[in-house]
């Protein structure tokens, strides 16, 4: 990609479990890993979500949700991240759901001048 280019990444989740994408440098990835560890430890916020047939259920929320470089996609759903590359850099795109990064759910993004 080129500096100042704006790209929309579309994610479709064909799996039966949620997937997350974080776009950013190593520091952003480490922050996302720490946030997911907090979820695993039970120190998260929760939000109500409509379940099957209108039933309500409690859903764990990733602390970074709502940021422009983080997305969580539920099974059978799609989502997008629109990202503008501000400077030349090597960025990472990683899923931090438990076991996903270790399974190879990552990519490298190279941004050149």
TORNUFI-315148 format. One line per 8 residues: number of its first residue (from 0); their letters; for each residue x, z, y of N, C-alpha, C. Coordinates in Angstrom, 1 decimal, always signed. Layout:
NUM = a = X Z Y X Z Y X Z Y ~ ...
//
This chain:
0 = xxxxxxxx = +0.8 +0.0 -1.2 +0.0 +0.0 +0.0 +0.9 +0.0 +1.2 ~ +0.3 -0.3 +2.4 +1.0 -0.4 +3.6 +0.6 +0.7 +4.6 ~ +1.5 +1.2 +5.4 +1.2 +2.2 +6.5 +0.0 +1.6 +7.3 ~ -0.9 +2.5 +7.7 -2.1 +2.3 +8.5 -3.2 +1.6 +7.7 ~ -2.9 +1.2 +6.4 -4.0 +0.6 +5.6 -5.0 +1.7 +5.2 ~ -6.3 +1.3 +5.2 -7.3 +2.2 +4.7 -7.8 +1.7 +3.4 ~ -7.9 +2.5 +2.4 -8.3 +2.1 +1.0 -9.4 +3.1 +0.5 ~ -10.4 +2.5 -0.1 -11.4 +3.3 -0.8 -11.2 +3.3 -2.3
8 = xxxxxxxx = -10.9 +4.4 -2.9 -10.8 +4.5 -4.3 -12.1 +4.9 -4.9 ~ -12.6 +4.2 -5.9 -13.8 +4.5 -6.5 -13.5 +5.1 -7.9 ~ -14.2 +6.2 -8.2 -14.0 +6.8 -9.5 -15.3 +6.9 -10.2 ~ -15.3 +6.4 -11.5 -16.5 +6.6 -12.3 -16.1 +7.4 -13.5 ~ -16.9 +8.4 -13.8 -16.6 +9.3 -14.9 -17.5 +9.0 -16.1 ~ -16.9 +8.3 -17.1 -17.6 +8.0 -18.4 -17.5 +9.1 -19.4 ~ -16.8 +10.2 -19.1 -16.5 +11.3 -20.0 -17.7 +12.2 -20.0 ~ -17.6 +13.3 -20.9 -18.6 +14.3 -21.0 -18.3 +15.6 -20.2
16 = xxxxxxxx = -17.1 +15.5 -19.5 -16.7 +16.7 -18.7 -16.4 +16.2 -17.3 ~ -16.4 +17.2 -16.3 -16.0 +16.8 -15.0 -14.6 +16.3 -14.8 ~ -14.3 +15.5 -13.9 -12.9 +15.1 -13.5 -12.8 +15.2 -12.0 ~ -11.5 +15.5 -11.7 -11.2 +15.8 -10.3 -10.1 +14.8 -9.9 ~ -10.0 +14.4 -8.7 -8.9 +13.6 -8.2 -8.4 +14.2 -6.9 ~ -7.1 +14.4 -6.8 -6.5 +14.9 -5.5 -5.4 +13.9 -5.2 ~ -5.5 +13.4 -3.9 -4.5 +12.5 -3.4 -3.7 +13.2 -2.4 ~ -2.3 +13.2 -2.6 -1.5 +13.9 -1.7 -0.1 +14.0 -2.2
24 = xxxxxxxx = +0.8 +14.7 -1.4 +2.1 +14.9 -1.8 +2.2 +16.0 -2.8 ~ +3.4 +16.4 -3.2 +3.6 +17.4 -4.2 +3.0 +18.7 -3.7 ~ +3.2 +19.1 -2.5 +2.6 +20.3 -1.9 +1.1 +20.3 -2.1 ~ +0.4 +19.2 -1.8 -1.0 +19.2 -2.0 -1.4 +19.3 -3.5 ~ -0.6 +18.8 -4.4 -0.9 +18.9 -5.8 -0.7 +20.3 -6.3 ~ +0.3 +21.0 -5.8 +0.5 +22.4 -6.1 -0.6 +23.3 -5.6 ~ -1.1 +23.0 -4.4 -2.2 +23.8 -3.9 -3.4 +23.6 -4.7 ~ -3.7 +22.3 -5.2 -4.8 +22.1 -6.1 -4.7 +22.8 -7.4
32 = xxxxxxxx = -3.5 +22.8 -7.9 -3.2 +23.5 -9.2 -3.5 +25.0 -9.0 ~ -3.1 +25.5 -7.9 -3.4 +27.0 -7.6 -4.9 +27.2 -7.5 ~ -5.6 +26.3 -6.9 -7.0 +26.5 -6.7 -7.7 +26.4 -8.1 ~ -7.3 +25.5 -9.0 -7.9 +25.4 -10.3 -7.5 +26.7 -11.1 ~ -6.3 +27.2 -10.9 -6.0 +28.5 -11.6 -6.9 +29.6 -11.2 ~ -7.2 +29.6 -9.9 -8.2 +30.6 -9.3 -9.5 +30.5 -10.0 ~ -10.0 +29.3 -10.2 -11.2 +29.0 -10.9 -11.2 +29.6 -12.3 ~ -10.1 +29.3 -13.0 -9.9 +29.8 -14.4 -9.9 +31.3 -14.4
40 = xxxxxxxx = -9.4 +31.9 -13.3 -9.3 +33.4 -13.3 -10.6 +34.0 -12.8 ~ -11.6 +33.2 -12.4 -12.9 +33.7 -12.1 -13.0 +34.0 -10.6 ~ -12.1 +33.7 -9.8 -12.1 +34.1 -8.4 -12.5 +32.9 -7.5 ~ -13.8 +32.4 -7.7 -14.2 +31.2 -7.1 -15.5 +31.4 -6.3 ~ -15.9 +30.5 -5.6 -17.2 +30.5 -5.0 -18.2 +29.8 -5.9 ~ -19.4 +30.0 -5.8 -20.4 +29.3 -6.6 -21.4 +28.6 -5.7 ~ -22.1 +27.6 -6.2 -23.1 +26.9 -5.4 -24.2 +26.6 -6.4 ~ -25.5 +26.7 -6.0 -26.6 +26.3 -6.9 -26.6 +24.8 -7.0
48 = xxxxxxxx = -27.0 +24.3 -8.2 -27.1 +22.9 -8.4 -28.3 +22.6 -9.2 ~ -29.0 +21.5 -8.9 -30.2 +21.2 -9.7 -29.7 +20.8 -11.1 ~ -30.3 +21.4 -12.1 -29.9 +21.1 -13.5 -31.0 +20.1 -14.1 ~ -30.9 +19.9 -15.4 -31.8 +19.0 -16.1 -33.3 +19.5 -15.8 ~ -34.1 +18.6 -15.6 -35.6 +18.8 -15.4 -35.8 +19.8 -14.3 ~ -35.0 +19.8 -13.2 -35.2 +20.6 -12.1 -34.8 +22.1 -12.2 ~ -34.2 +22.5 -13.3 -33.8 +23.9 -13.5 -32.5 +24.1 -12.6 ~ -32.4 +25.3 -12.1 -31.2 +25.6 -11.3 -30.1 +26.1 -12.2
56 = xxxxxxxx = -28.9 +25.8 -11.8 -27.7 +26.4 -12.5 -26.6 +26.7 -11.5 ~ -25.7 +27.5 -11.9 -24.6 +27.9 -11.0 -23.4 +27.0 -11.4 ~ -22.8 +26.4 -10.4 -21.6 +25.5 -10.6 -20.4 +26.1 -9.9 ~ -19.3 +26.1 -10.6 -18.0 +26.5 -10.0 -17.6 +25.5 -9.0 ~ -17.2 +25.9 -7.8 -16.8 +24.9 -6.8 -15.3 +25.0 -6.6 ~ -14.6 +23.9 -6.6 -13.2 +23.8 -6.3 -13.0 +24.2 -4.8 ~ -12.1 +25.1 -4.5 -12.0 +25.5 -3.1 -11.7 +24.3 -2.1 ~ -11.1 +23.3 -2.6 -10.8 +22.1 -1.8 -11.9 +21.1 -1.6
64 = xxxxxxxx = -13.0 +21.3 -2.3 -14.1 +20.3 -2.2 -14.5 +20.2 -0.7 ~ -14.8 +18.9 -0.3 -15.1 +18.7 +1.1 -14.0 +18.1 +1.9 ~ -12.8 +18.3 +1.4 -11.6 +17.7 +2.1 -11.6 +16.2 +1.8 ~ -11.0 +15.4 +2.7 -11.0 +13.9 +2.5 -10.2 +13.4 +1.4 ~ -9.3 +14.3 +0.8 -8.5 +13.8 -0.3 -8.7 +14.4 -1.6 ~ -9.9 +15.0 -1.8 -10.2 +15.7 -3.0 -11.7 +15.3 -3.4 ~ -11.8 +15.0 -4.7 -13.2 +14.7 -5.2 -13.3 +15.2 -6.6 ~ -14.5 +15.7 -7.0 -14.9 +16.1 -8.3 -16.0 +15.2 -8.7
72 = xxxxxxxx = -15.9 +14.6 -9.9 -17.0 +13.7 -10.4 -17.5 +14.2 -11.7 ~ -18.8 +14.5 -11.7 -19.5 +15.0 -12.9 -19.7 +13.8 -13.9 ~ -19.9 +14.2 -15.1 -20.1 +13.1 -16.2 -21.2 +12.2 -15.8 ~ -21.0 +10.9 -16.0 -21.9 +9.9 -15.7 -22.1 +9.5 -14.3 ~ -21.3 +10.1 -13.4 -21.5 +9.9 -12.0 -20.3 +9.1 -11.4 ~ -20.4 +8.7 -10.2 -19.3 +8.0 -9.5 -19.1 +8.6 -8.2 ~ -17.9 +8.4 -7.6 -17.6 +9.0 -6.3 -16.5 +8.2 -5.7 ~ -16.3 +8.4 -4.4 -15.2 +7.6 -3.7 -14.4 +8.6 -2.8
80 = xxxxxxxx = -13.2 +8.2 -2.6 -12.3 +8.8 -1.6 -11.8 +7.7 -0.7 ~ -12.0 +7.7 +0.6 -11.4 +6.8 +1.5 -10.2 +7.4 +2.2 ~ -9.1 +6.8 +2.1 -7.8 +7.4 +2.4 -7.1 +6.4 +3.3 ~ -6.6 +6.9 +4.5 -5.8 +6.0 +5.3 -4.3 +6.5 +5.2 ~ -3.4 +5.6 +4.9 -2.0 +6.0 +4.8 -1.3 +6.0 +6.1 ~ -1.0 +7.2 +6.6 -0.5 +7.4 +7.9 +1.0 +7.0 +8.1 ~ +1.8 +7.2 +6.9 +3.2 +6.9 +7.0 +3.7 +6.5 +5.7 ~ +4.9 +6.0 +5.7 +5.6 +5.6 +4.4 +5.8 +6.9 +3.6
88 = xxxxxxxx = +5.4 +6.8 +2.3 +5.5 +8.0 +1.5 +5.3 +7.6 +0.0 ~ +5.6 +8.5 -0.9 +5.2 +8.4 -2.2 +4.2 +9.6 -2.4 ~ +3.0 +9.2 -2.8 +1.9 +10.2 -3.0 +1.5 +10.2 -4.5 ~ +0.9 +11.3 -4.8 +0.4 +11.5 -6.2 -1.1 +11.5 -6.2 ~ -1.7 +11.0 -7.3 -3.1 +11.1 -7.5 -3.3 +11.8 -8.9 ~ -3.8 +13.0 -8.9 -3.9 +13.8 -10.1 -5.2 +14.5 -10.3 ~ -5.5 +14.6 -11.6 -6.7 +15.4 -12.0 -6.2 +16.8 -12.5 ~ -6.8 +17.8 -11.9 -6.3 +19.2 -12.2 -7.3 +20.0 -13.0
96 = xxxxxxxx = -8.3 +19.3 -13.6 -9.2 +20.0 -14.6 -8.3 +20.4 -15.7 ~ -8.6 +21.6 -16.4 -7.7 +22.1 -17.4 -7.4 +21.1 -18.5 ~ -6.1 +20.9 -18.7 -5.5 +20.0 -19.7 -5.5 +18.5 -19.3 ~ -6.1 +18.1 -18.2 -6.2 +16.7 -17.9 -4.8 +16.2 -17.4 ~ -4.2 +16.9 -16.5 -2.9 +16.4 -16.0 -1.9 +16.3 -17.2 ~ -1.9 +17.3 -18.1 -1.0 +17.3 -19.2 -1.3 +16.1 -20.2 ~ -2.6 +15.6 -20.1 -3.0 +14.5 -20.9 -2.6 +13.1 -20.3 ~ -2.0 +13.2 -19.1 -1.6 +12.0 -18.4 -2.5 +11.5 -17.3
104 = xxxxxxxx = -3.4 +12.2 -16.8 -4.4 +11.8 -15.8 -3.7 +11.9 -14.4 ~ -2.8 +11.0 -14.1 -2.1 +11.0 -12.9 -1.6 +9.5 -12.6 ~ -1.4 +9.3 -11.3 -0.8 +8.0 -10.9 +0.0 +8.3 -9.6 ~ +1.0 +7.3 -9.4 +1.8 +7.4 -8.2 +1.4 +6.3 -7.2 ~ +1.3 +6.7 -6.0 +0.9 +5.7 -4.9 +2.1 +5.6 -4.0 ~ +2.6 +4.4 -3.8 +3.7 +4.1 -2.9 +3.2 +3.4 -1.7 ~ +3.6 +4.0 -0.5 +3.2 +3.5 +0.8 +4.4 +3.1 +1.5 ~ +4.5 +1.8 +1.9 +5.6 +1.3 +2.6 +5.3 +0.9 +4.0
112 = x = +6.3 +0.8 +4.8 +6.2 +0.4 +6.2 +5.8 -1.0 +6.4
//
